[in-house]
């Protein structure tokens, strides 16, 4: 289902998914008029929190929100 939460003081609505060979993570920041969608070609992990798309979300959101310098 949908996940509703907060990241760095910003409201976030998200959803993640996994299928054979693929995983995805979507984060919508409605108050910031922003969306982040990550698609990755890997799904050999046992749960969503160990997939590449899950780990990529926070650093990318930091860059988009201006809370960290871009590399």
Secondary structure, DSSP 4 states (H G I P E B T S, - for coil): --EEEEETTEEEEEEEEEETTEEEEEEEEGGGTEEEEEEES---SSSGGGSHHHHHHHHHHHHHHTSS---
